[in-house]
Amino acid sequence: MIQQRPKTEGLYDPNFEHDACGVGFVAHIKGNKSHAQVKDALTMLENMEHRGACGCDPESGDGAGIMIQLPHEFLWEECINLGIQLEEPGYYGTGMVFLPKEEDMNKICRDLIEEAAAERGMKFLGYRPVPVNREGIGPTALSAEPEIVQFFVSRPDGVSNTEEFERKLFVLRRLIIQKVKQQQEYPLPLYFASLSCKTIIYKGQLTTYQVGTYYLDLRDPRVVSAFGLVHSRFSTNTFPSWSLAQPFRMLAHNGEINTLTGNLNWFYAGMRALSSPYFTEEEMEILLPIVDRGQSDSACLDNVAELLLHSGRSLTHVMLMLVPEAWDGNTQMDPLKRAFYEYHATLMEPWDGPAALCFTDGKHIGATLDRNGLRPLRYAVTSDDRVVVASEAGALPIEESTIIKKGRQQAGKIFLVDMEQGRILTDNEVKDQLINQQPYSDWLDNYKIKLEELEEPRVTYTYLSKDSVFKYQKTFGFSREDLETILTPMALTGYEPTGSMGSDVPLAILSDQPQHISSYFKQFFAQVTNPPIDPIRERLVMSLATFIGNAGNILIEDKKFCHCVTLPHPILTSKELEKLRSIDTGLFQAKTIQSYFRSDGKPGSLEAGLERLCRYADDAVRDGFEVLILSDRAIDSKHAAIPSLLAVSAVHHHLIKTGNRGAVGLVVEAGDAWEVHHFAY
């Protein structure tokens, strides 16, 4: 069985795992292959030992690995000795797979690999055991060591190029995983380090020094490549495993995806609407859900990046879509570039957090930083057409006289080596190509809906009397502390109160007093001083822009996907809400659904109210409404408000289950908005 992250147990939750790793690559700009590239990449990896980690067993690392181009001559000669006849480069795919050592499950996995290849029209050519040297490997790593093998499949008839073949191999890998899940879903008994006609990955639960000694292939001078992409894993609050070592199939990542839960929720929300001209309906069913359980944040990012790449976007397009530079507050940005980012923001939330990313598709290799630039990344270009990119300067010793250019990668910028063209593309070159491939600016001008440009609302609500305000405050659970220490200072000064050392409020579940539902939730982030973000100092890298409407299909580009309402921030005034409630462009309409339940004290009343709310929401989406407003204004002496946090989450997850969540935007009009705001912060 391949070691996966453990299940949630006691105080341990795998969702809180984070990484702080070493990452980098060595590449020849002209694409010239040599064993020296592999050796230098391993040297770089060894010099980033301090960015890796080990446990109480010092010979078992958190994980390390290297990605290189397929060494065709080496594999051809090795396979001939095994009676396997490989075809020309690009006409066969190589899988690097971790298999369980348990004999019965090992045979099942092998049979399923061969069965899946036959189903996808690929001739199975055979297996090659990967020779390894276990000397010096720690007992912890050895106890979880899989059987590591390579297998080979031929390119199907009718596949015209390597990109299309890579796409078919992607589907094959997912089909094998689906078949294995039917035998044992979690943890999966096998793991694909790689399956490609271009690249191969050697990695494991190893220290940086062990990668080159454990895998005997990497010592062979016949193993040549134009690049070597390496990663040294330092994971905090986690358990290392062979499968979580990096690089992954497209990228290596140093940092954290702080928005991972939200990113995955949005991805799943629109998953059933996914379709692509590059995949048949049958292939899409095989590919989904794309992101499997038990993975790290980096692995999830890699999964989504793979899907976007194989759906027709370029490598750089994918990276800038997932990890865009700060654009909303940058008034100096080229309007065309700004339009590019704004259009894609309507499709997908950025995968945000401190991140240094190195990525490759086998022909291009590059690196980028997150919009804040919160991870180090240095580069050097030499006179002999080589590029070195690493987490820090000096990771690979270079003769200073050969360096013609060096520097630090800047926040939100992209660095790309095109080994086919034999040159380095600057950030401006890469982005100029992308921003002009579609008329994004025209699409936004024609289809984007600005709230301030909408007609005046047909109905407006009058302000409440003082007596009514007090009644509603009691109804929605406002406390004297909320009013005196938080709301009043905010109203008078415009500042949010600042506390320190987190929250020492007793757990709501231990109280015998009525509590708002938001009190039962706690912050995800550290319970330390959290001052409000300074909007002046941080305005270039922070954005409150919100898009409401149909999220579209992220696998294709269509001008109608940006036909949504653009808000400068997620908080609406009463007038703005009424504008939104009255909106009708012919293609875009909003519907208000009352979120209340009968307050008769009978068991099941709240549940019945939630069921009605979800049913009405589903009907509204099917009727073509793009915005649903969940309102609790209709409460009276016989009907109580469903807590807005509960109402929104119930509708959100119900629409995910029915496959309609990506087709609609949700807005909440709630009297308990303060309580929810208090929970969010």
N, C-alpha and C positions, 0 to 999 in steps of 0.2 A: 504494500500500500504506500502511495506517495504521501509524504507528510504534508499536511495542510495546516492552516491556522486552527488552533483548537476551537471547540464550540464555546459559546457563552456559558460560563459556569462561575458561581459565586460572585465575586467582585470583578472578575475578568470579562471584558467585552472586546472582541476583536475589532470593533468599529472605531476604537480609540487608538489604534496603532498609527505611528508616524515614522517618517524616515528622515535621516540627516546623513547623506551619503556623499561618496566621491564619484564623479562622472567625467568622462572625457573621450576624445578620439584622436587618432593619428590617421591622416589620409594623404594620398598622393593626388595633387590637383589634376594631373593629366590622366589619372586612372591606371597608372602603371602598377602591376601587381608584383609583389616580392614578399619573401619570408621576413625581410627586415621590418616591414610594416607590422607584422604579427608580433615579432619580438619586441619592438618598441612599444606597442600597445600594452603588452604584458609588463614591460618595465614600468610604464606609467601606472599601471594598476598596482604593482608592488609598492611604488612610491606613494600611493594613496592609502597605505595600510592604516594610517592614523584616522582615516575617514571611514574605515570599516569597524567592526566590533566582533568580540567573541564573548562567550560566557565564562562560567567557572572552569569550563574545559577550554583551555587556550588554543587547542588545535582544531576547534570547531568554530568556524566563523559564522557571521550573520548571513553571509552570501556574497559571492563575487562571480563575475563572468565576462565573457568577451563575445562580440559578434563580428564575423568576418564574411567576406564573399565566399561562395562555394568554391573550394579548391578542386576544380574539375580533374586535372591530371592526377592528383593524389587519389581522389576517390575512384577514378577509372581504374588505376593500377591496383588499388586495394580490392576493388570489387571483382576484377578479373581473377584474382587469387581465390575468391569465394564462388566462382562460377556465375557471377552476375555481370551481364553485359549492359553497361550504361550507354545512353545515346549521346548526341552532341549537347553542349551546354545550352540550356534553355528548353531542352526537349525532355527533361526528367526533373522531378521534384525530389528533394531530400528531406525526410522527417527526422528530427532529433527528438527522441521520445524517452521519457522516464517510465519504465514499466515496473509493476510490483514484483517482488521476488517470490511471493507465494505462488506455487506452481500452477494451481488450477486457475487463479485469476489472471496470471500471466498469459496462459494459453487462451483464455477468453478474450483478453485485450488484443492479442495477436490476430485471432480469428476475426474479430470485429473490424480491425484495421483493413484486413484483406477483403472482407465482405463489403465494407464501405467503398473501397477503391473500385471494386467491380461494379457497384451500383452507379458510380459516377463516371464510368467509362474509362477508367485508368487501369492500365496493365500493371499488376503488382510485380516488381522485379526482384525483390528479396530483402533480407535483413543483413546488417553488418553489426556485430557486437563492437562497441566502442572500447578500445583498450584503455585501461586506467591503472594507475599506480596508487595503491591504498596506503603506502608507507608514509607515516607522519600525519595521517588524517585522524582527527580526534574520535573518541568513542561515541560522542553524541551524534556527530555527523554520520559515522558508520552505521549507527543503529537505525538510521532512517534512510540509508543509502538505497536508491532504486537500482534496478538493472537498466543500464543506459545503452540504447541501441539506435542505429540509424536504419531507416528503410527507404526504399526508392520506388517511385511510380512513374510511368511514362505519361507524356502529354497526350491528352485525348485527341482524336481526329476532329478536325474542324476548328481547333483553337489556333488562331493565326499569329499570336505574339506572346511575349513573356508576361505582359501585364494581364492579359486575359487568362493565361495559365495560372498566374498568382491568384487570380480571383477564384478559379476553380479549385485550387489547393486550399484556399480559405474556406470554401464550402465543404470540401472533404474533411478538413479538420473539425469543423463544427458538427458534421454528420457523425464522425467517429465519437465525439464527445456525447452527442445525443444518444447513441447506441450504448455507450458505456454507462450512462446515467440510468438506463433501464436495468442494468445489473447492480449498480451501487451508486447512488446519487451523491452522497456527501459523507466523507471526503472522497473525491474521485480517485480511483486506483491508478490512473495514468495521467501524465502531464506532457504536453507538447512544448518543448523549449522553442522549437521552430519547425515549420513545414513550408519550404520555399524552393523555387528554382534559381534564386539569386543569392540568398544568405543562409548562414548556419550559426547557431549559438551554442557555445560551450559554457555552462555555468553550473552552480551547485552551492550547497551549504558549506562553503569553503572560505578560507582566508585569502587575501589577495596573492600571497606567495604560493598558495597551493594550486591555483588554477593551471598554471603552466607545468606543474609537475604531476598533477593528478591526471590530466588529459594528455596522453602520450602523443596524440595527433599533433598537438600544438608545437611539439619539439621538432617535428619532421620538416626538413627544408623544402619538401615538395608542397607543403601547405602555404600557399601564397594568397595575398589579397591586396587590393588597393587601399583598404582601410581596416582599422581595428577600433571598434567602439567598446569601451570597458566601463564597468560599474563596480563600486565597492559599497556594500550595504551596511548602514548603521541604523538599526531600527530600535526605537525606544518603546518601552511598555509592550513588547511583542515577543513572539517566539519565532526564531528563524526556521526556514524550511528550504528544501531543495527547489521547490517550485516558485517560491517568492523571490529567489535571487534574480538579479537583473544582469544584462539587458533583457527587455521583452522583445516582441517580434518587430516592433517599429522604433521603440524609443528606450532611453535610459533617463531616469529622473532623480534629481536631488531636490527634496523639498517635501511639501505637504499640500494636498488638495483640501483646503479648509471647507470648501463648499460641496464636498463629495456627496453628502446625503441629498442635498437639493439637486445637484446635477443628475444623480441617478434617478431621483423621483421624476424630474422633468423628462428624462429620457424614456423611462417606463411609461409616463403619461401619454406620450405620442407614439409609442412603439407599434401599436396595432395599425397605425396609419402609414407605416413605413412601406415604401415601394420604390423600386429603382429600375430604369431601363437596362441596367447592367446585370440584374438578377431576375430570374423567372420567379413566379409566385411560389413554386415548389422550393426553390433555393432560399427564398426569404423565410419560409417556414422552418427550414433547416437551420438558418443562421440565428434566428431569434431564440433566446433573449439576448444574445451577444455577450452580456456581462454575467458571468457565473458567480455563484456564492463563494465565500471564503477567500476572496482576493484582496490584495492591497489597493490603496488609492491609485498607485502608479499603474497597476495591472488593469484597473477599470478604465483609466484614461487611454491606455494602449488599445484596449478592445474597441472603444468608440472611434479612436483615430483610425484603426484598421478598416472599420466599416465605412467611414467617410472617404478614405483613400480609394477603396475598391469600388466606390459608387461614382467614381469619375472625377473627383477633385484631385488637384495636385498636392504633393506633400506639404508645400508651404501654405497652400490654401487651407488645408486641414489644421495645421498648427496655429495659424492666425485666427481661425474660426473658434478653436478651443481655448486658446490662451492669447486673447487680443491685447494690444497695447492700450493704454489709457486714452480715450478719445472724447468722452462726453464733455470734459471740462477744458479741453485743449482748443482754444479759439484760434491758435496759429496753425492748426493742422490743415493740410490740403483738403478742400471740400469734397473732392472725389474719394480721398482716403477715408474721410469721416463717414461718407455715405456708405462705403464698403462695410465699415464696422457697424454702423447703425442698422443696415439691412440684416446682417447676420445676428445682431442682438435680438431681432424679432424672432429668430429661429431657435436660438440656443443661449442659455445663460453661460457666461464664461466659467471655465474650471479654474477657480481663483485660489490663490495662496502662494506663499514663497516657493518659487520653482526655477530650477535650471534644467533645461531639457536638451538632450542630444538625440537626434533622430536620423533615420535613413530609410530609403526604399531600395537600397542596393546599388543605385546609380547616382543618387544625390545624398549628401550627408551634411548636416547642419546643426545649429544650436540656437536657442532663444532663451530669453529670461522673461519672468512674469512682469506685469506692468509696474510693480514697485521696485523690481531689481533687487530682491531681498536674498538672493543666493549668489555667491561669487562664481565668475566664469571668465577665464583668461584665454587669449589666443595668440599664436605666433605663426607667421608665414616665413618660410625660408627660401633661400635662393635656389635650392634644388627642387623646387615645386612641391614642397610638403607643408602641411598645415597641422598644427598641434593645438587642440582645444582641451582645457582641463579646468577642474575646480579651483586650481590655484597655479600661479607661475612656478616653474621649476619641477613640475610633475614628471617631465621628461627632459633630462639634461640635453641641451642643444648648444653647439658652438655659437657663441654670440656673434661672431663675424658673419655667419650665414643668415642671420635674421634680417629680413628686409622690412618687416612690419610686425608690430605687436600691440596689444592693447587689452582693454577690459570690455567685455560685452555689456551693452547698455540696456536699461530697462525697456522692455517691449520691442527691442530690436531683434532682427533675425540675421543669422550668418549662414550662408549656404555655399557649399562646394559642389559645382556641377562637373562630375568626373567625365561625362560624355562630351561636354563642350571644352573641358580642360581649363576651367577658370572659376574664380570666386565671384559670386554675385553679391553686390552690396545690398543693404537693407532697402535703399531706394529703388534699385533695379527690380528686386523681388516684388515689392509692393506696387510699383508702377504697372507691372504686368497684370497683377491681380485686380487692381481697382479699375482697370480699363477693359476687362474681359466681358463685363456686363454693364449696361447703363444703370448702375445702382442709384445714382442721383435722380435720374428721371423716374425710376420706379417709385422712389420715396416721394417725389414731388406730386406724382399722379395718384398715389394710393394711400400714403400715410395720412392719418386723421389727427389733426391737432385739436386738443380740447378747447383751446382759447379761440379757435376759429369757428366753433360750432354755434348754431343759433341759440338765442336766449331760451331758457327752459319754458315749457308750457305751464308748469306748475311750480310754485315755490312754497316752502313751509314757513309759517310764522314762528317767531321765537317764543319759547315757553315762558310762562309767568314764573315768578319766584317760587310760589307754592308747588307748581308742577315740577320745577327743577328738583326741589327737595324730594318729591315723591319718586321721581325717576332715579335719583341718586340712591335712595334706599332700595328700590326695585333691582338695580343693577349692582348692588353690593359695594358702593363707595364707602370708604371708612373716613373718619375724621383725620387720621394720619395722612391719607392720600391727599385730602383737600388742603390741609394746613402746611405740610412739609414738602409736598411735591408739586401739586397743581398750581397753588397760589403763587409760589416763587417763579414758576415757569411763566405764568400769565403776566406777572409784574415785570420780570427782568428779561424774559426771552431766553434764559439759560436753563439747561437741564441740571438738576442738582447732582453733585459728585459725591459718591461715597468711597469708602476704602475697605480693603480686606474682605471683599465679597459680601455675601449675605449670611447672617447668622440667625435668620428667621427659622423657628422650629418647623419641622416637616408638617405639611398640611394634613397628612394622613394620621398624624398623632393627635390632632385637635378634635375636640368634641363640639366645636363651633362651626356654623355654616361657612364654607370656603368657596371662593370662585374656582372654577375648574383650572384656570391658569396657575393657581397656587400649587397645584400638584406637580408642576413641571419645574425643572431647574435649568440653568444655563448650560450649554454645551462646553463653553470655554472656561478657562481657569478662573477660580474664585479669588481673584486678586484685584488690585486697584484698576478700574476701567474708566478712565476719564472720557468724556465725550470727544469725538474726533474733531479736530480743529478744521473747520470748513475752509479757512483761508490757506493754511499751510498744505492741506491735503486735497485741495479741490482739483488738482491736475490728475490725481490717481483714484479719486473716489467718484462714484456716480449713484444717483438715486433714480435715474431714468427708469421708467416702467412701461411695458408694452402690454396692452390688453386686447385679446382677440384670439383668433385661430392661430395656433403656433405653426401650422403647416407641416410639410414633410421635409425633414432635414437632409434627406438624401438627394434631393433635386433642388434646382433654383427656379423660382417662379415669381414673377413680379407681384402676383396677388397675395403672396405670403406676407408682404409688408402692409397689407390693407388692415391696419389695426390702429387703435387709439394710442397715441404717445403721450405719456405724462412725465413732467419734469421730476416728480417725486410721487411716492405711493399714497400720500395723504391728500384727501379731497375735501374741499369746502362744501358746504350745503349746496351752493349754486353750481359748482362743478359737478357734483353728483347728479343734480337734476338735469344738467346738460347731457350727461352720459345716459341717464334713464330715458331721455327723450330722443336719443340719437336714431336716425333712420336714413341711411345713404342709399337704400335700395338693396345693397349687398350686406349691410352691417346694421344689426338691430340689437337692442338690449331688452331683457325681460326681468322683472322684479318678482322674486318668490319670497313669501313671508315665512320666516323661521320662528315658529311658535309651536307650543303644544298645549293641550287642554290641562289646565291646572286643577284637576279634580281629585288629586291625591291618590288615584288608583294606580296599582302596579301596571307598568307597560305603557303609560301615557306618553312619557318622553320618547320611548322607543318607537311608538306609533307616529309621533311627530317627526322623528328623524326619517322613518321609512317614507312618509308622505313627501318630505322635503327632497329626498334623493330621487323619488319617482318623478316628481315635478321637474327636477333638474334634468333628468335623462330625457324626458319628453320635450323639454325646451330645446335641448341640443339637437334632437332629431328633427325638430321643427325649423331649424336653421338659425337660431339665435346665436350670436357670437359672444355676447356678454350676459352673465347672470348676476343679478344684484340680490344678495341675500339680506333681507331687511327684517328687523324686529320691531318696526314701528306699529304693527297691528296688535300689539298686546293690549289686553284690557283686564277686567276683573275676573274673567273666566279663562284667559289664555296667558301663559307665561312665556318669556323669551327663551329659546334654546340658546345656551351660551355660544357666542360667536365662534370661539375656538373649536367647539364641538361641531357646530353646524358646518363650518368651512371644511374641516377635516373629513367629516362624514361624506359631504358632497364630492370632495376631491378624490377620495379613495373609491367611492362608488363609481365615479366616472372613469377612473383608471380601469376598474374591473370590467366595465362595459365597453372599454375602448374608445370613449368619447372625450376624455379629459383634454387631449391636445387640441380639440376643436373649439374650445371656449375659454374665455377669461372669467375669473371670479372676482367680484367686488363685494365687500361686506359693509353694510350700514348697521352699526351696532351701538347700543347704549353702553356696553361694557368695553368699548374700545380702549379705555385707559388701562383696564386690568390686563388686556392682551398685550398692550404696549409695554406695560411694566414687566410682564413675563419675557417679552422678546429681548429686553435689555438687561 
